Amino acid sequence: MKQQRKAVALISGGLDSMLAVRVIQEQGIHVEGINFFTGFCVEGHTHAVRKKHKDKQKRNNALWVAEQLGIKLHIVDVVEEYKDILLNPVHGYGKNVNPCLDCKTFMVKKALEWIKEHDYDFIITGEVVGQRPMSQRRETMPIVAKESGSDDLLVRPLSAKQLPETLPEREGWLDREKLYDFSGRTRKPQMALAKQFQFEDYAQPAGGCCMLTDENYAIKLQDMWANRPNRDYELDDIIMLKMGRHFRIAPHLKVIIGREEGENRFMQGYKSLFVSVYPTSHPGALCLVDGEFKSAEELQQVLALVARYSQGKNEPQVSLCVRQKDGSEEEYSIQPMAADAIKKEWLV
């Protein structure tokens, strides 16, 4: 009997990886998926808590894609390992703080380790030549294969005919004629193929699935790095960068003010890690204090700012509570800050 070959696919949750898996499945290959959790994936964060995104389905797209394809998905936590990729990218950053080329190489290398450990034959990605400006250029795609060590065990089914033959093709495990030659930034070929496979629901790819490509998030991350002794970070740090309005009052002091009920509820879970401020006389936002007050003036500024984002913003006085990490509390009363008194340079 002919031996059934096995492949592992990098599953981001987008359409391209979904199509790539189905193309390979159509050739009788057993496929399982792998998703690397770095902490910077878009889904499951602000989309999950903000009313602004209430029209978006609250789902983990990688898990959902695996379900649609009928494959097993392995979710691998690489938060700690990924720090070196983000902080010291050999190939630098893209437009924001996205180390895309180093990131893709890292993930393919981890996938290579996985197939060796689990006795699988090759790796699949949904990459398309020319689709991404950093990691998916024709001249950079060979770098991923070489530096990851995967070489010709890395198959990109959607652009295979644009690229050199891989080992699975040469060995006859895959029929090259049944692979594709997609290239460029247009999504039309993928959408046509999705229709052919009867995929009607899939995540929209605009902007990618990584927060590091988002300009606003990148600014907050760079601000955090610039005002700390070093650029190390924890998972809680990068989650909080996605929440609320961030005001940098001083190098040693930043406050995060919730934008709506969902964020306020989410931020409640961090009250034991931060000093928090919230209005008691009027409905309003929760504020988390990242840093410490070094003067009474800084405390008064933050109190007035939080009062400004309460429903008492037009009242002469608003009462607020300052809660310490140990749970002790102190009450204050202050006039809300006028809108034109909020310094533009505070807003991160």
Sine and cosine of phi, psi and omega as CSV:
sin_phi,cos_phi,sin_psi,cos_psi,sin_omega,cos_omega
0.00,0.00,0.58,-0.81,0.04,-1.00
-0.93,0.36,0.76,-0.65,-0.01,-1.00
-0.93,0.36,0.77,-0.64,0.07,-1.00
-0.98,0.21,0.82,-0.58,0.02,-1.00
-0.99,0.11,0.43,-0.90,-0.08,-1.00
-0.79,-0.62,0.63,-0.78,-0.01,-1.00
-0.71,-0.71,0.46,-0.89,0.14,-0.99
-0.92,-0.40,0.67,-0.74,-0.04,-1.00
-0.91,-0.41,0.69,-0.72,0.15,-0.99
-0.96,0.30,0.89,-0.46,-0.06,-1.00
-0.93,-0.36,0.92,-0.39,0.04,-1.00
-1.00,-0.03,-0.44,0.90,-0.10,-1.00
0.95,-0.31,-0.03,1.00,0.01,-1.00
-1.00,-0.03,0.05,-1.00,-0.06,-1.00
-0.92,0.39,-0.65,0.76,-0.11,-0.99
-0.87,0.49,-0.73,0.68,0.00,-1.00
-0.92,0.38,-0.54,0.84,0.05,-1.00
-0.88,0.47,-0.73,0.68,0.01,-1.00
-0.92,0.40,-0.67,0.74,-0.04,-1.00
-0.86,0.52,-0.67,0.75,0.02,-1.00
-0.90,0.43,-0.72,0.69,-0.04,-1.00
-0.89,0.45,-0.62,0.78,0.03,-1.00
-0.85,0.53,-0.67,0.74,-0.02,-1.00
-0.97,0.25,-0.61,0.80,0.07,-1.00
-0.85,0.52,-0.60,0.80,-0.03,-1.00
-0.88,0.47,-0.32,0.95,0.02,-1.00
-0.99,-0.14,0.26,0.96,0.11,-0.99
0.99,0.16,0.26,0.96,0.01,-1.00
-1.00,0.05,0.66,-0.75,0.12,-0.99
-0.99,0.17,0.83,-0.56,-0.06,-1.00
-0.85,-0.52,0.69,-0.72,0.21,-0.98
-0.83,-0.55,0.38,-0.92,-0.06,-1.00
-0.96,-0.30,0.38,-0.92,0.08,-1.00
-0.67,-0.74,0.72,-0.70,-0.01,-1.00
-0.78,-0.62,0.82,-0.57,-0.04,-1.00
-0.99,-0.14,0.86,-0.51,-0.03,-1.00
-1.00,-0.01,0.93,-0.37,0.00,-1.00
-0.98,-0.19,-0.29,0.96,-0.10,-1.00
0.99,-0.15,-0.18,0.98,-0.09,-1.00
-0.96,-0.29,0.16,0.99,0.01,-1.00
-0.95,0.32,0.64,-0.77,-0.06,-1.00
-0.89,0.45,-0.76,0.65,-0.14,-0.99
-0.92,0.39,0.52,-0.85,0.03,-1.00
1.00,0.04,0.01,1.00,0.00,-1.00
-0.92,-0.40,-0.94,-0.33,-0.05,-1.00
-0.87,0.49,-0.53,0.85,0.02,-1.00
-0.88,0.47,-0.48,0.88,-0.08,-1.00
-0.99,0.10,-0.31,0.95,-0.11,-0.99
-0.88,-0.47,-0.34,0.94,-0.12,-0.99
-1.00,-0.09,0.67,-0.74,0.07,-1.00
-0.90,0.44,-0.47,0.88,0.03,-1.00
-0.81,0.59,-0.51,0.86,-0.06,-1.00
-0.96,-0.28,0.41,0.91,-0.07,-1.00
-0.90,0.43,-0.34,0.94,0.02,-1.00
-0.98,0.18,-0.22,0.98,-0.01,-1.00
-1.00,0.04,0.66,-0.75,0.04,-1.00
-0.92,0.38,0.70,-0.72,0.00,-1.00
-1.00,0.01,1.00,0.02,-0.03,-1.00
-0.53,-0.85,0.41,-0.91,0.15,-0.99
-1.00,0.08,0.94,-0.34,-0.13,-0.99
-0.90,0.43,-0.53,0.85,0.02,-1.00
-0.91,0.42,-0.70,0.72,0.04,-1.00
-0.91,0.42,-0.64,0.77,-0.02,-1.00
-0.91,0.42,-0.69,0.73,0.03,-1.00
-0.87,0.49,-0.70,0.72,0.01,-1.00
-0.87,0.50,-0.63,0.77,0.02,-1.00
-0.90,0.44,-0.70,0.72,0.00,-1.00
-0.89,0.46,-0.56,0.83,-0.04,-1.00
-1.00,0.06,-0.23,0.97,-0.03,-1.00
0.95,0.31,0.57,0.82,-0.02,-1.00
-0.87,-0.50,0.37,-0.93,0.09,-1.00
-0.98,0.18,0.66,-0.75,0.01,-1.00
-0.89,-0.45,0.79,-0.62,0.06,-1.00
-0.98,-0.22,0.89,-0.46,0.03,-1.00
-0.99,-0.17,0.85,-0.53,-0.11,-0.99
-0.89,-0.45,0.84,-0.55,0.02,-1.00
-0.98,0.19,0.90,-0.44,0.01,-1.00
-0.84,-0.55,0.41,0.91,-0.08,-1.00
-0.81,0.59,-0.74,0.67,-0.05,-1.00
-0.94,0.33,-0.72,0.70,0.00,-1.00
-0.89,0.46,-0.55,0.84,-0.09,-1.00
-0.95,0.32,-0.35,0.94,-0.03,-1.00
-0.82,0.58,-0.69,0.72,-0.03,-1.00
-0.91,0.40,-0.55,0.84,0.04,-1.00
-0.90,0.43,-0.70,0.71,-0.02,-1.00
-0.95,0.31,-0.66,0.75,-0.10,-0.99
-0.99,0.15,-0.46,0.89,-0.08,-1.00
-0.70,-0.71,0.86,0.52,-0.04,-1.00
-0.94,0.34,0.82,-0.58,-0.01,-1.00
-0.88,0.48,-0.62,0.79,-0.07,-1.00
-0.99,-0.17,0.18,0.98,0.09,-1.00
0.98,0.21,-0.13,-0.99,-0.04,-1.00
-0.98,-0.21,0.30,-0.95,0.13,-0.99
-0.99,0.11,-0.59,-0.81,-0.06,-1.00
-0.89,0.46,-0.56,0.83,-0.01,-1.00
-0.90,-0.43,-0.86,-0.51,0.05,-1.00
-0.90,-0.43,0.62,0.78,-0.03,-1.00
-0.99,-0.11,0.94,-0.35,0.02,-1.00
-1.00,0.05,0.86,0.51,-0.24,-0.97
-0.84,0.55,-0.69,0.73,-0.06,-1.00
-0.93,0.38,-0.71,0.70,0.04,-1.00
-0.91,0.42,-0.60,0.80,-0.01,-1.00
-0.90,0.44,-0.76,0.65,-0.01,-1.00
-0.89,0.46,-0.66,0.75,0.02,-1.00
-0.88,0.47,-0.69,0.73,0.02,-1.00
-0.86,0.50,-0.72,0.69,-0.06,-1.00
-0.93,0.36,-0.61,0.79,0.04,-1.00
-0.93,0.37,-0.60,0.80,0.05,-1.00
-0.89,0.45,-0.68,0.74,0.05,-1.00
-0.90,0.43,-0.62,0.79,0.04,-1.00
-0.91,0.42,-0.60,0.80,0.04,-1.00
-0.89,0.46,-0.68,0.73,0.06,-1.00
-0.87,0.50,-0.63,0.77,-0.04,-1.00
-0.91,0.41,-0.71,0.70,-0.05,-1.00
-0.93,0.37,-0.51,0.86,0.05,-1.00
-0.93,0.36,-0.64,0.77,-0.02,-1.00
-0.94,0.33,-0.53,0.85,-0.09,-1.00
-0.96,-0.29,0.16,0.99,0.06,-1.00
0.86,0.51,0.73,0.69,0.13,-0.99
-0.99,-0.17,0.20,-0.98,-0.19,-0.98
-0.99,-0.17,-0.60,0.80,-0.03,-1.00
-0.37,-0.93,0.05,-1.00,-0.10,-0.99
-0.88,-0.48,0.62,-0.79,0.05,-1.00
-0.88,-0.48,0.66,-0.75,0.21,-0.98
-0.75,-0.66,0.30,-0.95,0.02,-1.00
-1.00,-0.08,0.34,0.94,-0.05,-1.00
-0.89,0.46,0.56,-0.83,0.03,-1.00
-0.78,-0.62,0.79,-0.62,-0.02,-1.00
-0.83,0.56,0.81,-0.58,0.09,-1.00
0.99,0.13,0.07,1.00,-0.07,-1.00
-0.99,0.15,-0.64,0.76,0.02,-1.00
-0.94,-0.33,0.61,-0.79,-0.13,-0.99
-0.96,0.28,-0.20,0.98,-0.05,-1.00
-0.90,-0.43,-0.86,0.52,-0.12,-0.99
-1.00,-0.03,-0.23,0.97,-0.08,-1.00
-0.89,-0.46,0.51,0.86,0.17,-0.99
-0.99,0.13,0.46,-0.89,-0.04,-1.00
-0.84,0.54,-0.59,0.81,-0.04,-1.00
-0.99,0.15,-0.29,0.96,-0.01,-1.00
-0.99,-0.17,-0.34,0.94,-0.01,-1.00
-0.88,0.48,-0.62,0.79,0.08,-1.00
-0.90,0.43,-0.45,0.89,0.02,-1.00
-0.89,0.45,-0.66,0.75,0.02,-1.00
-0.87,0.49,-0.73,0.68,-0.02,-1.00
-0.89,0.46,-0.67,0.74,-0.06,-1.00
-0.95,0.31,-0.78,0.62,-0.12,-0.99
-0.96,0.28,-0.37,0.93,0.07,-1.00
-0.99,0.17,-0.32,0.95,-0.06,-1.00
1.00,0.07,-0.01,1.00,-0.04,-1.00
-0.98,0.22,-0.47,0.88,0.03,-1.00
0.74,0.67,-0.85,-0.53,-0.09,-1.00
-1.00,-0.03,0.33,0.94,0.18,-0.98
-1.00,-0.05,-0.03,1.00,0.00,-1.00
-0.99,-0.14,0.89,-0.45,-0.04,-1.00
-0.93,-0.38,0.77,-0.63,0.10,-0.99
-0.92,-0.39,1.00,0.03,-0.16,-0.99
-0.85,0.52,-0.52,0.85,-0.07,-1.00
-0.97,0.23,-0.35,0.94,0.00,-1.00
-0.80,-0.60,0.30,0.96,-0.12,-0.99
-0.82,0.57,-0.63,0.78,-0.05,-1.00
-0.96,0.27,-0.18,0.98,0.09,-1.00
-1.00,0.01,-0.11,0.99,-0.15,-0.99
-0.81,-0.58,0.28,-0.96,0.03,-1.00
-0.88,0.47,0.43,-0.90,0.04,-1.00
-0.87,0.50,0.59,-0.81,0.06,-1.00
-0.98,-0.21,0.18,-0.98,-0.01,-1.00
-0.86,0.51,-0.70,0.72,0.03,-1.00
-0.85,0.52,-0.50,0.87,0.05,-1.00
-0.97,0.25,-0.70,0.71,-0.02,-1.00
-0.91,0.43,-0.56,0.83,-0.02,-1.00
-0.99,0.16,-0.13,0.99,0.02,-1.00
1.00,0.09,0.17,0.99,0.07,-1.00
-0.94,0.33,-0.52,0.85,0.01,-1.00
-0.83,-0.56,0.60,-0.80,0.10,-0.99
-1.00,-0.04,0.93,-0.37,-0.07,-1.00
-0.86,0.52,-0.52,0.85,-0.02,-1.00
-0.92,0.40,-0.32,0.95,0.02,-1.00
-0.99,-0.11,0.10,0.99,0.10,-1.00
-0.99,-0.13,0.02,-1.00,-0.18,-0.98
-0.86,-0.52,0.15,-0.99,-0.06,-1.00
-0.79,-0.61,0.58,0.81,-0.03,-1.00
-0.90,0.43,0.55,-0.84,0.08,-1.00
-0.37,-0.93,0.35,-0.94,0.05,-1.00
1.00,0.04,0.01,-1.00,-0.13,-0.99
-1.00,0.00,-0.20,0.98,0.01,-1.00
-0.90,0.44,0.59,-0.81,0.01,-1.00
-0.98,-0.18,-0.04,1.00,-0.11,-0.99
-0.85,0.52,-0.70,0.71,0.01,-1.00
-0.88,0.48,-0.63,0.78,0.01,-1.00
-0.91,0.40,-0.65,0.76,0.00,-1.00
-0.91,0.41,-0.59,0.81,0.04,-1.00
-0.92,0.40,-0.66,0.75,0.02,-1.00
-0.92,0.38,-0.61,0.79,0.05,-1.00
-0.87,0.50,-0.66,0.75,0.02,-1.00
-0.90,0.44,-0.65,0.76,0.01,-1.00
-0.88,0.48,-0.63,0.78,0.01,-1.00
-1.00,0.08,0.02,1.00,0.00,-1.00
0.90,0.44,0.57,0.82,0.15,-0.99
-1.00,0.01,0.94,-0.34,-0.04,-1.00
-0.98,-0.20,-0.39,0.92,-0.04,-1.00
-0.84,-0.54,0.85,-0.53,0.04,-1.00
-0.37,-0.93,0.38,-0.92,-0.04,-1.00
-0.92,0.40,0.67,-0.74,0.06,-1.00
-0.97,0.23,0.71,-0.70,-0.17,-0.98
-1.00,0.07,-0.12,0.99,-0.13,-0.99
-0.80,0.59,0.82,-0.57,0.07,-1.00
0.99,0.11,-0.08,1.00,-0.01,-1.00
0.97,0.23,-0.06,-1.00,-0.07,-1.00
-0.92,-0.39,0.26,0.96,-0.10,-1.00
-0.90,-0.43,0.77,-0.64,0.00,-1.00
-0.90,0.44,-0.40,0.92,-0.04,-1.00
-0.92,0.38,-0.28,0.96,0.06,-1.00
-1.00,0.05,-0.15,0.99,-0.05,-1.00
-1.00,0.07,0.83,-0.56,-0.08,-1.00
-0.87,0.50,-0.71,0.71,-0.03,-1.00
-0.90,0.44,-0.65,0.76,0.03,-1.00
-0.92,0.39,-0.66,0.75,0.00,-1.00
-0.87,0.49,-0.64,0.77,0.01,-1.00
-0.89,0.46,-0.68,0.73,0.00,-1.00
-0.91,0.41,-0.65,0.76,0.01,-1.00
-0.91,0.42,-0.69,0.72,0.00,-1.00
-0.92,0.40,-0.57,0.82,0.08,-1.00
-0.89,0.45,-0.67,0.74,0.02,-1.00
-0.87,0.49,-0.73,0.69,0.01,-1.00
-0.88,0.47,-0.67,0.75,-0.07,-1.00
-0.92,0.40,-0.39,0.92,-0.09,-1.00
-0.92,-0.38,0.38,0.93,0.09,-1.00
-0.81,-0.58,0.37,-0.93,0.00,-1.00
-0.87,0.49,-0.50,0.87,0.05,-1.00
-0.54,-0.84,0.06,-1.00,-0.10,-1.00
-1.00,-0.09,0.21,0.98,0.04,-1.00
-0.91,0.42,0.37,-0.93,-0.01,-1.00
-0.47,-0.88,0.32,-0.95,0.10,-1.00
-0.89,-0.45,0.23,-0.97,-0.02,-1.00
-0.86,0.50,-0.64,0.77,0.03,-1.00
-0.87,0.50,-0.60,0.80,0.01,-1.00
-0.86,0.51,-0.75,0.66,-0.12,-0.99
-0.97,0.24,-0.41,0.91,0.11,-0.99
-0.94,0.33,-0.68,0.73,-0.04,-1.00
-0.92,0.39,-0.41,0.91,0.06,-1.00
-0.90,0.43,-0.32,0.95,0.00,-1.00
-1.00,0.01,-0.15,0.99,-0.14,-0.99
-0.96,-0.28,0.69,-0.72,0.23,-0.97
0.94,0.35,-0.08,-1.00,0.13,-0.99
-1.00,0.00,0.71,-0.70,-0.02,-1.00
-0.95,-0.32,0.81,-0.58,0.03,-1.00
-0.86,-0.51,0.87,-0.50,0.05,-1.00
-1.00,-0.03,0.99,-0.11,-0.04,-1.00
-0.97,0.26,-0.60,0.80,0.01,-1.00
-0.38,-0.92,0.26,-0.97,0.00,-1.00
-0.81,0.59,-0.54,0.84,-0.04,-1.00
-1.00,-0.09,0.02,1.00,-0.14,-0.99
-0.60,-0.80,0.88,-0.48,0.11,-0.99
-0.77,-0.64,0.58,-0.81,0.08,-1.00
-0.85,-0.53,0.54,-0.84,0.01,-1.00
-0.87,-0.49,0.87,-0.49,-0.05,-1.00
-0.92,-0.39,0.83,-0.56,-0.02,-1.00
-0.86,0.51,0.58,-0.82,-0.04,-1.00
-1.00,-0.09,-0.34,0.94,-0.04,-1.00
-0.26,-0.96,0.07,-1.00,-0.13,-0.99
-0.84,0.54,-0.69,0.73,-0.03,-1.00
-0.87,0.49,-0.69,0.72,0.02,-1.00
-0.92,0.39,-0.65,0.76,0.02,-1.00
-0.85,0.52,-0.68,0.73,0.01,-1.00
-0.90,0.43,-0.69,0.73,0.00,-1.00
-0.88,0.47,-0.71,0.71,-0.05,-1.00
-0.93,0.37,-0.37,0.93,0.07,-1.00
-0.83,0.56,-0.54,0.84,-0.02,-1.00
-0.93,0.37,-0.18,0.98,-0.03,-1.00
-0.95,-0.31,0.16,0.99,-0.07,-1.00
-0.90,0.44,-0.44,0.90,0.02,-1.00
-0.98,0.18,-0.19,0.98,0.00,-1.00
-0.99,-0.17,-0.31,0.95,-0.05,-1.00
-0.75,-0.66,0.46,-0.89,0.31,-0.95
-0.92,0.40,0.66,-0.75,-0.02,-1.00
-0.82,-0.58,0.44,-0.90,0.01,-1.00
-0.74,-0.67,0.71,-0.70,0.05,-1.00
-0.48,-0.88,0.54,-0.84,0.01,-1.00
-0.96,0.29,0.59,-0.81,0.03,-1.00
-0.92,-0.40,-0.36,0.93,-0.02,-1.00
-1.00,0.02,-0.33,0.94,-0.04,-1.00
-0.61,-0.79,0.45,-0.90,0.15,-0.99
-0.87,0.49,0.57,-0.82,-0.01,-1.00
-0.04,-1.00,-0.09,-1.00,-0.13,-0.99
-1.00,0.07,0.49,-0.87,0.16,-0.99
-0.99,0.12,0.63,-0.78,0.03,-1.00
-0.85,-0.52,0.75,-0.66,0.12,-0.99
-0.96,-0.29,0.70,-0.71,-0.07,-1.00
-0.98,-0.22,0.92,-0.39,0.03,-1.00
-0.99,-0.12,0.99,-0.17,-0.09,-1.00
0.82,-0.57,-0.38,-0.93,0.00,-1.00
-0.60,-0.80,0.46,-0.89,0.04,-1.00
-0.98,0.22,0.80,-0.60,0.03,-1.00
-0.97,-0.26,-0.01,1.00,0.03,-1.00
-0.39,-0.92,0.36,-0.93,0.06,-1.00
-0.90,0.44,-0.53,0.85,0.00,-1.00
-0.90,0.44,-0.67,0.75,0.02,-1.00
-0.90,0.44,-0.65,0.76,0.04,-1.00
-0.88,0.47,-0.71,0.71,-0.01,-1.00
-0.90,0.44,-0.62,0.78,0.03,-1.00
-0.89,0.46,-0.70,0.72,-0.03,-1.00
-0.93,0.37,-0.66,0.75,0.03,-1.00
-0.87,0.50,-0.72,0.69,-0.01,-1.00
-0.91,0.41,-0.57,0.82,0.01,-1.00
-0.93,0.37,-0.70,0.71,0.02,-1.00
-0.91,0.42,-0.63,0.78,0.05,-1.00
-0.88,0.48,-0.58,0.82,0.01,-1.00
-0.89,0.46,-0.52,0.86,-0.01,-1.00
-0.99,-0.11,0.39,0.92,0.10,-0.99
-0.94,-0.34,0.13,-0.99,0.04,-1.00
-0.96,0.27,-0.06,1.00,0.09,-1.00
-0.99,-0.12,0.32,0.95,-0.10,-0.99
-0.87,0.49,-0.39,0.92,0.00,-1.00
-0.98,-0.21,0.11,0.99,0.02,-1.00
-1.00,0.01,0.37,-0.93,0.00,-1.00
-0.93,0.38,-0.50,0.87,-0.02,-1.00
-0.60,-0.80,0.56,-0.83,0.12,-0.99
-0.77,-0.64,0.70,-0.71,0.07,-1.00
-1.00,-0.03,0.67,-0.75,-0.02,-1.00
-0.69,-0.72,0.38,-0.92,0.05,-1.00
-0.90,-0.43,0.72,-0.69,0.13,-0.99
-0.96,-0.29,0.88,-0.47,-0.05,-1.00
-0.94,-0.33,0.82,-0.58,0.04,-1.00
-0.98,0.18,0.23,-0.97,-0.03,-1.00
-0.88,0.48,-0.50,0.87,-0.02,-1.00
-0.99,0.15,-0.01,1.00,0.04,-1.00
0.99,-0.14,-0.18,0.98,0.04,-1.00
-0.94,0.35,0.54,-0.84,-0.11,-0.99
-0.75,-0.66,0.43,-0.90,0.05,-1.00
-0.61,-0.79,0.69,-0.72,-0.05,-1.00
-1.00,-0.08,0.59,-0.81,0.04,-1.00
-0.68,-0.73,0.35,-0.94,0.10,-0.99
-0.72,-0.69,0.74,-0.67,-0.11,-0.99
-0.46,-0.89,0.40,-0.92,0.09,-1.00
-0.98,0.19,0.76,-0.65,0.01,-1.00
-0.86,0.51,0.56,-0.83,0.03,-1.00
-0.94,0.35,0.69,-0.72,0.07,-1.00
-0.93,0.36,0.53,-0.85,-0.03,-1.00
-0.84,0.55,-0.66,0.75,-0.05,-1.00
-0.98,0.22,-0.05,1.00,0.04,-1.00
-1.00,-0.03,-0.17,0.99,0.02,-1.00
-0.97,0.26,0.88,-0.48,-0.08,-1.00
-0.95,0.30,0.74,-0.67,-0.02,-1.00
-0.87,0.50,-0.56,0.83,-0.06,-1.00
-0.95,0.31,-0.23,0.97,0.07,-1.00
-0.94,0.34,-0.62,0.78,-0.13,-0.99
-0.95,0.31,0.89,-0.45,-0.02,-1.00
-1.00,0.09,0.00,0.00,0.00,0.00
